[in-house]
């Protein structure tokens, strides 16, 4: 590298994010269960709104996302003035880290936490601090013990990716109280809609001034290909984040599709109900075959095999059948496979392949 041209501190420490695979050599029809995508796709209303937006692609979009924020606020019972929209919730997480952490600061993540969190910390020049979990669950006491005067941000995905486990609201409240007002607590709710009546952290945002909640349209709403997310916090935090947000970060088509998707509450409810049904079916089937699997509150399950070798072998068997799941050795779980919950046919096919692999049939 040219000694005269150097990137900012932390950037060269970033390990590039690797997304779920979508192709299997020699297979023309692949069942992709590696990226936690909605098997039913987006709402028909969202698809229609996206198509209609094509006639206006020569127009600049609004810079304040007012209509989309109003729709999110109406559906979720939130103040639109305290909502910020981004290119996926990843961009909102980036805003938070950029605004509140920098060189000399620390950002706490957990042992099996989403791999973007350390990337965001490094990109801001901060140091990511990884805290141990307890049996694939976030350990609030371990986080509090890891806090130092340099701690600026704590990232918690709830439900968590890739484990699918959850932190109880009482524990999150205890964490927020223990952190105090000087540390931003980020509650990443990318999978919140799959967790029953969980509010994603709204009540904690209302109670604690340093709590920020993020959500995405990529999962329950099936709009991963458009990249739309949002965050909710006290007005003073949102005002800070909007100062570093690009004014045209979302396109007209993105906003039109997202507004239609969030307003189609019947379709959202259908997707959540079907996911819960086939998630339980998939998990129970795996457990009955001797594959350990924690209760999941997301749209995937984490299958735990006896060893990393068995997990590798199971992955090969699935690939031979044209099925892609996610190996999670990079998350410190080499003996596990993360499997997206598909529709009925997909879940039955997964269990059939695993049964054959285990010699059960």
GISUL-V721431 format. One record per helix or strand. SS is the DSSP state (a for helix, b for strand). FROM is the first residue (numbers start at 0). TO is the last residue. Records with the same first field share a line. If there is no record, write none. Layout:
# GISUL-V721431
SS: FROM-TO  FROM-TO
This chain:
# GISUL-V721431
a: 10-12  43-55  65-75  79-81  87-99  115-122  139-145  168-178  191-193  201-206  234-243  251-262  264-287  307-319  328-330  343-356
b: 30-31  82-85  105-109  126-130  133-133  136-136  150-156  183-187  210-215  228-231  291-292  299-303  322-323  325-326  335-339
